[in-house]
Amino acid sequence: MQVREVECFQAIMTAGTMTRASQLLGISQPAVSNTIATLEHRLGFKLFLRKSGRLQPTAEALIFYDDAQRLLEAVERTNEAATRLRQRKSGHITISAFPGISIKFLPNLISKFLEDREHVKIRLLSRSSHIVIEQLPSQMFDIAIAEKPSQFVGVDAEQFTFHCHCIVARDHPLAKLDVLTPRDLDGCPFAALFRDHMTTYQIARTFSDAGARWNVVLEAQYFVSLIEFVRSGNAVALVDPINSQGFDEELVRIPFEPAIQYQIGVLTPQDKPVSKVADDFLDLMRAELFSRS
């Protein structure tokens, strides 16, 4: 059967005559008649009988009509689904990302992305960077985000580099300065990430080079922990511009010199095509990341 043949059958059942059916379909009456004849040949039974110049559905046509309706509804849903895919309004995206970016930045970005995409579903997996990297060969993701190691294997990687800035409470004595240096923070209570993090060695070296004392009172795994600690006490911290967004009423962000670099990698599988909707999400995320770099 062809869908057009079933549409002709439905039109006749709805309109009652071939003339009205042809008007509904926008084709000639002979075309409708020929289409129904072809459909009857395919089915192996008559769909209509002529009585007193009128078409009368056969008993088989009445039974077939219910299935024909379901078929056409399924075709319509399929066409609508194809349209949404073509317009990048439908699909599934699996994102695997380290907690620093998946706790706040990604949920806010996903919410913005889904505003006009009610048929898009997103799965967000929060994993530490080394686990994200270990899981790269499985390719069980569409997009992965990890803090930048020396190299990634089996993926296309796009690197983003940020300069960390110092955060202090608004009532902190240092909040009035335009730029902070290790000399300004000499002996000041400091919150820092663990020693194996890419920023920790850079900070330690800048303090050492400046002859300043780096007074670390808290070591934590994630930037968000440092931010909360600074909010509740008199300590300071150097954090990336991704995690520190949204605390402007409570904290002051001050440029730090010399620059402390923080790098992340946005990854997509090399052997797995990126869907159109995932590509749109990547574009939105790139724009947001570039705006903070």
Rosetta blueprint (number, residue, H / E / L):
1 M L
2 Q L
3 V H
4 R H
5 E H
6 V H
7 E H
8 C H
9 F H
10 Q H
11 A H
12 I H
13 M H
14 T H
15 A H
16 G L
17 T L
18 M H
19 T H
20 R H
21 A H
22 S H
23 Q H
24 L H
25 L H
26 G L
27 I L
28 S L
29 Q H
30 P H
31 A H
32 V H
33 S H
34 N H
35 T H
36 I H
37 A H
38 T H
39 L H
40 E H
41 H H
42 R H
43 L H
44 G L
45 F L
46 K L
47 L L
48 F E
49 L E
50 R E
51 K E
52 S L
53 G L
54 R E
55 L E
56 Q E
57 P E
58 T L
59 A H
60 E H
61 A H
62 L H
63 I H
64 F H
65 Y H
66 D H
67 D H
68 A H
69 Q H
70 R H
71 L H
72 L H
73 E H
74 A H
75 V H
76 E H
77 R H
78 T H
79 N H
80 E H
81 A H
82 A H
83 T H
84 R H
85 L H
86 R H
87 Q L
88 R L
89 K L
90 S E
91 G E
92 H E
93 I E
94 T E
95 I E
96 S E
97 A E
98 F L
99 P H
100 G H
101 I H
102 S H
103 I L
104 K L
105 F H
106 L H
107 P H
108 N H
109 L H
110 I H
111 S H
112 K H
113 F H
114 L H
115 E H
116 D H
117 R L
118 E L
119 H E
120 V E
121 K E
122 I E
123 R E
124 L E
125 L E
126 S E
127 R L
128 S L
129 S H
130 H H
131 I H
132 V H
133 I H
134 E H
135 Q L
136 L H
137 P H
138 S H
139 Q L
140 M L
141 F L
142 D L
143 I E
144 A E
145 I E
146 A E
147 E E
148 K L
149 P L
150 S L
151 Q L
152 F L
153 V L
154 G L
155 V E
156 D E
157 A E
158 E E
159 Q E
160 F E
161 T E
162 F E
163 H E
164 C L
165 H E
166 C E
167 I E
168 V E
169 A E
170 R L
171 D L
172 H L
173 P H
174 L H
175 A H
176 K H
177 L L
178 D L
179 V L
180 L E
181 T L
182 P L
183 R L
184 D L
185 L L
186 D L
187 G L
188 C L
189 P E
190 F E
191 A E
192 A E
193 L E
194 F L
195 R L
196 D L
197 H L
198 M H
199 T H
200 T H
201 Y H
202 Q H
203 I H
204 A H
205 R H
206 T H
207 F H
208 S H
209 D H
210 A H
211 G L
212 A L
213 R L
214 W L
215 N E
216 V E
217 V E
218 L E
219 E E
220 A E
221 Q L
222 Y L
223 F H
224 V H
225 S H
226 L H
227 I H
228 E H
229 F H
230 V H
231 R H
232 S H
233 G L
234 N L
235 A L
236 V E
237 A E
238 L E
239 V E
240 D L
241 P L
242 I L
243 N L
244 S L
245 Q L
246 G L
247 F L
248 D L
249 E L
250 E L
251 L E
252 V E
253 R E
254 I E
255 P E
256 F E
257 E L
258 P L
259 A L
260 I L
261 Q E
262 Y E
263 Q E
264 I E
265 G E
266 V E
267 L E
268 T E
269 P E
270 Q L
271 D L
272 K L
273 P L
274 V L
275 S L
276 K H
277 V H
278 A H
279 D H
280 D H
281 F H
282 L H
283 D H
284 L H
285 M H
286 R H
287 A H
288 E H
289 L H
290 F H
291 S H
292 R H
293 S L
